[in-house]
Amino acid sequence: MRVMNSFFVKSVLGTLSLFFTLSVSAASVQDDMSREAIAERIKPIGKHYVAGESSAAEESSGPRSGQQVYDKFCTACHTSGVMGAPKINNAADWEERLAQGMDTVLKHAVEGFNAMPPKGTCSDCSEEEIQAAIDYMTKDI
């Protein structure tokens, strides 16, 4: 009889625990099922571009300044002189390059030269933006 009582008590406690657990989890599921929560979970993480429509790149507010281009794309190499890159405003590094003429410097920057890839790392920069970055790097020479 004692075994039966023990089994009965354990069964009742187990059933109550199960109901409590299910009711708590059901409440949290209900919170996650609101329209706002669902919309937040399934919202797109990006946008797509369809050929023929204007893209975000085309809607920019105009050309970037030389400092903006330098700060975002050029600083990694031209601050420390990585792989022979001329350091910003360092006359000794730029002297030989500038002696070839600004057209040659711009051509090398746009097309790539030695270790420098074409347009540095700014594949969407215009020639004017590349020129502005060169002017920024050489302004105090």
C-alpha positions in Angstrom: 0.0 0.0 0.0 2.8 2.3 0.9 4.4 1.7 -2.6 1.0 2.6 -4.2 0.9 5.9 -2.2 4.4 6.7 -3.2 3.7 6.0 -6.9 0.5 8.0 -6.7 2.1 11.0 -5.2 5.0 10.9 -7.7 2.5 10.6 -10.6 0.5 13.6 -9.3 3.6 15.7 -8.8 4.9 14.7 -12.2 1.6 15.6 -13.9 1.5 19.0 -12.2 5.1 19.7 -13.2 4.3 18.8 -16.7 1.2 21.0 -16.8 3.2 23.9 -15.3 6.0 23.6 -17.8 3.6 23.4 -20.7 1.6 26.4 -19.6 4.8 28.5 -19.1 6.2 27.6 -22.5 2.8 28.2 -24.2 2.7 31.7 -22.7 6.2 32.4 -24.1 5.2 31.0 -27.5 2.1 33.3 -27.5 4.4 36.3 -26.9 6.5 35.3 -29.9 3.4 34.9 -32.1 2.4 38.5 -32.2 2.3 40.1 -35.7 5.1 42.4 -34.7 7.3 39.7 -33.4 6.8 37.6 -36.5 7.4 40.6 -38.8 10.6 41.3 -37.0 11.8 37.7 -37.3 11.1 37.4 -41.1 12.1 40.9 -42.3 14.7 40.9 -45.1 18.3 41.4 -44.1 19.2 43.1 -47.3 17.8 44.5 -50.5 18.0 43.3 -54.0 18.9 45.2 -57.1 17.0 44.7 -60.4 18.8 45.6 -63.6 17.4 48.8 -65.0 16.3 50.2 -61.7 18.4 52.8 -59.8 20.6 51.4 -57.1 21.8 52.9 -53.8 25.2 53.5 -55.4 23.5 55.7 -58.1 21.6 57.6 -55.4 24.7 58.8 -53.6 24.9 62.4 -52.6 27.8 63.1 -54.9 31.5 62.4 -55.2 33.4 61.6 -52.0 36.1 63.9 -50.8 39.8 62.9 -51.0 39.8 62.5 -47.2 36.7 60.3 -47.2 38.2 58.1 -49.9 41.6 58.0 -48.1 40.1 57.3 -44.7 38.0 54.4 -46.0 40.1 52.8 -48.7 43.7 54.0 -48.6 44.7 54.4 -45.0 45.7 50.7 -44.5 48.6 50.9 -46.9 49.4 54.6 -47.2 49.7 55.3 -43.5 52.4 52.6 -42.8 53.9 52.2 -46.3 52.9 48.6 -46.7 54.7 46.9 -49.7 56.3 50.2 -50.8 53.1 52.3 -50.8 54.1 56.0 -50.5 53.1 57.3 -47.0 50.7 60.2 -46.7 52.5 63.6 -47.0 55.9 62.0 -47.0 57.9 63.9 -49.6 60.6 61.3 -50.0 58.1 58.6 -50.8 56.2 60.7 -53.3 59.1 62.6 -55.0 59.9 60.0 -57.6 56.3 59.3 -58.4 55.3 63.0 -58.7 58.3 63.6 -60.9 56.6 61.3 -63.5 53.6 63.7 -63.6 50.2 63.6 -62.1 48.7 61.9 -65.1 51.0 58.9 -64.6 50.3 58.8 -60.9 46.6 58.8 -61.5 46.9 56.2 -64.2 48.9 53.9 -61.9 46.3 54.5 -59.1 43.3 53.7 -61.4 44.9 50.8 -63.4 47.0 49.4 -60.6 50.8 49.3 -60.4 53.3 47.0 -58.7 51.6 45.9 -55.4 48.7 48.4 -55.7 45.5 46.9 -57.1 43.4 48.9 -59.5 41.8 51.8 -57.7 43.3 50.6 -54.5 40.5 48.8 -52.7 37.8 51.2 -54.0 36.2 49.5 -56.9 33.4 52.0 -57.1 35.5 55.2 -57.0 35.5 57.5 -59.9 38.7 58.8 -61.4 37.9 62.2 -59.8 37.6 60.5 -56.4 40.9 58.7 -56.9 42.5 62.1 -57.9 41.0 63.7 -54.8 42.6 61.0 -52.7 46.0 61.5 -54.3 45.7 65.3 -53.8 44.8 64.6 -50.1 47.8 62.4 -49.7 50.2 64.9 -51.2 48.7 68.2 -50.1 51.4 69.0 -47.5 54.4 68.1 -49.7 
